[in-house]
Amino acid sequence: MPSRPEGWFVTGTDTGVGKTVVSCAIAAWLRSQGVDVGVMKPVATGGARLGARGRHRWLSDDARRLAAAAGVRDPWPMINPVCFSEPLAPFTAAARAGRSIELRNIDRAYSWLRQRHDVLIVEGVGGLLVPLTRRATVADLARRLGLPLLIVARPTLGTMNHTLLTIEAARRHGVEIAGVVFNASEPSPQDRMARIAISTNPGLIGARANVPVWGTLPFDRRVASASCASSALIEWLQRSVRVDVLSELTGQNGYGKVSTPRRILSTSTQRQ
């Protein structure tokens, strides 16, 4: 393992769990600490048209948000090399567009970005077992890029099965797990038992699966907005993840000595 991570591959337990906002928050935080951070959304669907008719491509809104959070101006074909217009599973969207997803093109874009930035935040699409080609899944792509995995999960009732299955899938595919972060995408429930589930699920998952838990990010209407300021993302991350975790991300002695995320906590890091 190198003295600092090349970056993280961010996946989720399912679609809509908050991969993009968590990726943006980490990118914004690293940038605020003086880290040269790049971002990538290798595969996306439901993209918007970019360019004039007759010569255009599709671009993911997630890629735009990532680039804004990191403050980068890299070419869109490098940040988001594969994107389809229909908001479907990637393999289905590619088939309906009469195309196939070429992993070699993703490799080239990743290598280009890797040469230009010290750390990369790569956001996956859907969950780990989402098919990209007839044989390859998102898990295969994560292993191909060689980045440790950050799993974004919901803290609510039902997350136990989803998160443990994702961890199991990652290990089965030989993907290193850097940690799990829980993202509350809805306001805190009124029901007492539901609140108990939210407060206990992260610690139990961390202990049972023996994985680092980075923290529990609270519901915040600001961060759900595509126009959310980087300052709000940074504040959201800082108040929810322990200082020693953030120090591991950036290096305690300043950039240039960024340490591996391998040792980031093994219990819930939500501040009390």
C-alpha positions as CSV (number, residue, x, y, z in Angstrom):
1,M,0.0,0.0,0.0
2,P,1.5,3.4,-1.0
3,S,2.1,6.1,1.6
4,R,-1.1,7.9,0.5
5,P,-4.2,6.7,-1.3
6,E,-4.7,7.4,-5.0
7,G,-8.3,8.1,-4.1
8,W,-11.5,6.3,-3.4
9,F,-14.2,4.5,-5.4
10,V,-17.6,5.6,-4.0
11,T,-20.4,3.1,-4.3
12,G,-23.8,2.8,-2.6
13,T,-26.1,0.1,-1.3
14,D,-28.6,1.1,-3.9
15,T,-29.6,4.0,-6.2
16,G,-30.4,7.3,-4.6
17,V,-28.6,6.6,-1.4
18,G,-26.4,9.8,-1.7
19,K,-23.2,8.7,-3.5
20,T,-23.0,12.0,-5.3
21,V,-23.4,14.4,-2.4
22,V,-21.0,12.4,-0.3
23,S,-18.4,12.3,-3.1
24,C,-18.9,16.1,-3.5
25,A,-18.4,16.7,0.2
26,I,-15.2,14.7,0.3
27,A,-13.9,16.5,-2.8
28,A,-14.8,19.9,-1.4
29,W,-13.2,19.1,1.9
30,L,-9.9,17.9,0.3
31,R,-9.8,21.0,-1.9
32,S,-10.3,23.2,1.1
33,Q,-7.2,21.5,2.7
34,G,-5.0,22.3,-0.4
35,V,-5.3,18.8,-1.9
36,D,-5.2,18.6,-5.7
37,V,-8.3,16.4,-6.1
38,G,-9.8,15.2,-9.3
39,V,-13.2,13.6,-9.9
40,M,-14.7,11.1,-12.2
41,K,-18.1,9.6,-13.0
42,P,-17.0,6.8,-15.3
43,V,-20.5,5.6,-16.2
44,A,-23.8,7.4,-16.0
45,T,-27.3,7.3,-17.4
46,G,-30.1,10.0,-17.6
47,G,-27.6,12.5,-19.0
48,A,-28.3,15.9,-20.6
49,R,-27.3,16.8,-24.1
50,L,-24.0,18.7,-24.3
51,G,-23.1,20.4,-27.6
52,A,-24.9,21.3,-30.8
53,R,-27.2,19.0,-32.7
54,G,-25.3,16.7,-35.0
55,R,-22.2,16.9,-32.8
56,H,-23.1,16.2,-29.2
57,R,-22.7,13.9,-26.3
58,W,-24.5,13.2,-23.1
59,L,-23.3,14.5,-19.8
60,S,-24.3,13.4,-16.3
61,D,-25.5,16.1,-13.9
62,D,-23.6,14.2,-11.2
63,A,-20.4,14.8,-13.1
64,R,-21.1,18.5,-13.2
65,R,-21.7,18.6,-9.4
66,L,-18.5,16.7,-8.8
67,A,-16.4,19.0,-11.0
68,A,-17.9,22.1,-9.2
69,A,-17.1,20.7,-5.8
70,A,-13.5,19.8,-6.7
71,G,-13.0,23.1,-8.6
72,V,-11.7,21.3,-11.7
73,R,-11.9,22.1,-15.4
74,D,-10.9,18.8,-16.9
75,P,-12.5,17.8,-20.2
76,W,-16.0,16.2,-19.8
77,P,-15.0,13.1,-21.8
78,M,-12.4,12.4,-19.1
79,I,-14.6,13.1,-16.1
80,N,-17.6,11.3,-17.6
81,P,-16.4,9.1,-20.4
82,V,-19.6,7.0,-20.7
83,C,-23.1,8.5,-20.5
84,F,-26.5,7.6,-22.0
85,S,-29.6,9.7,-22.3
86,E,-32.1,7.2,-20.9
87,P,-32.3,6.9,-17.1
88,L,-32.0,3.1,-17.0
89,A,-29.5,0.6,-15.8
90,P,-26.2,1.1,-17.8
91,F,-26.3,-2.2,-19.6
92,T,-29.9,-1.6,-20.7
93,A,-29.3,2.0,-21.7
94,A,-26.3,1.0,-23.7
95,A,-28.2,-1.7,-25.5
96,R,-31.1,0.6,-26.3
97,A,-28.6,3.1,-27.7
98,G,-27.0,0.5,-29.9
99,R,-23.7,0.7,-28.0
100,S,-21.6,-1.2,-25.6
101,I,-19.6,0.1,-22.6
102,E,-15.9,-0.2,-23.4
103,L,-14.0,-0.5,-20.2
104,R,-10.7,0.4,-22.0
105,N,-12.1,3.9,-22.7
106,I,-12.7,4.3,-18.9
107,D,-9.1,3.0,-18.3
108,R,-7.7,5.7,-20.5
109,A,-9.8,8.5,-19.0
110,Y,-8.8,7.4,-15.5
111,S,-5.1,7.2,-16.4
112,W,-5.3,10.8,-17.9
113,L,-6.9,12.1,-14.7
114,R,-4.5,10.2,-12.5
115,Q,-1.5,11.9,-14.1
116,R,-3.0,15.3,-13.4
117,H,-4.3,15.0,-9.8
118,D,-2.9,13.6,-6.6
119,V,-6.1,12.1,-5.4
120,L,-9.2,11.0,-7.3
121,I,-12.8,10.6,-6.2
122,V,-14.5,8.1,-8.5
123,E,-18.3,7.8,-8.2
124,G,-19.9,4.5,-9.4
125,V,-23.3,4.0,-10.8
126,G,-26.0,2.3,-8.8
127,G,-24.7,-0.5,-6.6
128,L,-21.7,-2.9,-6.9
129,L,-23.5,-5.7,-8.8
130,V,-25.1,-3.4,-11.4
131,P,-24.1,-4.9,-14.8
132,L,-22.0,-2.7,-17.2
133,T,-21.3,-5.3,-19.9
134,R,-22.3,-8.9,-20.4
135,R,-19.7,-10.0,-17.9
136,A,-18.5,-6.9,-16.0
137,T,-20.2,-5.2,-13.1
138,V,-19.5,-2.0,-11.1
139,A,-17.5,-4.2,-8.7
140,D,-15.3,-5.4,-11.5
141,L,-14.7,-1.7,-12.5
142,A,-13.7,-0.8,-9.0
143,R,-11.3,-3.7,-8.8
144,R,-9.9,-2.7,-12.3
145,L,-9.2,0.8,-11.1
146,G,-7.6,-0.5,-8.0
147,L,-9.1,2.1,-5.6
148,P,-10.3,1.3,-2.1
149,L,-14.1,1.3,-1.8
150,L,-16.2,3.8,0.2
151,I,-19.7,2.5,0.7
152,V,-22.5,5.0,1.2
153,A,-25.5,3.5,3.0
154,R,-28.7,4.6,4.7
155,P,-28.8,4.4,8.5
156,T,-32.5,3.5,8.6
157,L,-34.2,0.2,9.3
158,G,-33.4,-2.2,6.5
159,T,-29.9,-1.0,5.9
160,M,-28.5,-4.0,7.7
161,N,-29.1,-6.4,4.9
162,H,-28.3,-4.0,2.1
163,T,-25.0,-2.9,3.6
164,L,-23.8,-6.3,4.7
165,L,-24.6,-7.7,1.2
166,T,-22.6,-4.9,-0.4
167,I,-19.7,-5.6,1.9
168,E,-19.9,-9.3,1.1
169,A,-20.0,-8.6,-2.7
170,A,-17.0,-6.3,-2.4
171,R,-14.9,-8.9,-0.6
172,R,-16.0,-11.6,-3.0
173,H,-14.8,-9.5,-5.9
174,G,-11.5,-8.7,-4.2
175,V,-12.2,-5.0,-3.7
176,E,-10.6,-3.4,-0.6
177,I,-13.1,-1.6,1.6
178,A,-11.9,1.7,3.0
179,G,-15.0,2.3,5.0
180,V,-18.7,2.8,5.2
181,V,-20.4,6.2,5.6
182,F,-24.1,6.5,6.5
183,N,-26.1,9.3,4.9
184,A,-29.5,10.3,6.3
185,S,-31.4,11.4,3.1
186,E,-34.6,12.1,5.1
187,P,-35.5,14.1,8.2
188,S,-35.1,12.3,11.5
189,P,-38.3,10.2,12.1
190,Q,-40.7,10.8,15.0
191,D,-41.0,7.2,15.9
192,R,-38.7,6.3,18.8
193,M,-37.9,2.8,17.6
194,A,-36.9,4.2,14.2
195,R,-34.5,6.6,15.9
196,I,-33.0,3.8,17.9
197,A,-32.4,1.8,14.7
198,I,-30.6,4.8,13.1
199,S,-28.4,5.3,16.2
200,T,-27.4,1.6,16.5
201,N,-27.2,0.3,12.9
202,P,-23.8,1.9,12.0
203,G,-22.0,0.5,15.1
204,L,-23.5,-2.9,14.7
205,I,-22.7,-3.1,11.0
206,G,-19.1,-1.9,11.6
207,A,-18.6,-4.5,14.3
208,R,-20.3,-7.4,12.6
209,A,-18.6,-6.9,9.2
210,N,-15.3,-5.6,10.7
211,V,-15.2,-2.6,8.5
212,P,-14.3,1.1,9.3
213,V,-17.3,3.3,9.8
214,W,-16.6,6.9,8.8
215,G,-19.6,8.5,10.4
216,T,-23.3,9.3,10.0
217,L,-24.1,12.4,7.9
218,P,-27.4,14.0,9.1
219,F,-30.2,15.1,6.9
220,D,-29.6,18.6,5.5
221,R,-31.8,20.2,2.8
222,R,-29.0,22.4,1.6
223,V,-26.7,19.5,0.5
224,A,-29.5,17.9,-1.6
225,S,-29.5,20.9,-3.9
226,A,-27.5,20.7,-7.1
227,S,-26.5,24.3,-6.5
228,C,-25.2,23.6,-2.9
229,A,-22.2,25.7,-2.0
230,S,-19.0,24.0,-1.3
231,S,-18.9,25.7,2.1
232,A,-22.1,24.0,3.1
233,L,-20.8,20.6,2.0
234,I,-17.6,21.1,4.0
235,E,-19.5,22.1,7.1
236,W,-21.8,19.1,6.7
237,L,-18.9,16.8,6.6
238,Q,-16.9,18.4,9.4
239,R,-19.7,18.3,11.9
240,S,-20.5,14.7,11.3
241,V,-17.2,12.9,10.8
242,R,-14.6,12.9,13.6
243,V,-11.5,15.0,13.4
244,D,-9.2,12.0,13.3
245,V,-11.0,10.6,10.3
246,L,-10.6,13.9,8.4
247,S,-7.0,13.9,9.4
248,E,-6.5,10.5,7.9
249,L,-8.0,11.8,4.6
250,T,-5.6,14.8,4.3
251,G,-2.6,13.8,6.4
252,Q,-1.9,15.3,9.8
253,N,1.2,17.0,8.7
254,G,-0.3,18.7,5.7
255,Y,-0.6,17.6,2.1
256,G,2.2,15.6,0.6
257,K,2.0,13.1,3.5
258,V,-1.5,11.8,3.0
259,S,-1.9,8.6,4.8
260,T,-3.7,5.4,3.8
261,P,-7.5,5.3,4.8
262,R,-7.0,1.7,5.8
263,R,-7.1,2.4,9.6
264,I,-10.1,4.8,9.8
265,L,-12.0,3.7,12.8
266,S,-14.0,0.5,13.3
267,T,-17.0,2.0,15.2
268,S,-19.6,4.6,14.4
269,T,-18.0,8.1,14.2
270,Q,-21.2,10.2,14.6
271,R,-20.6,13.0,17.1
272,Q,-22.7,12.9,20.2
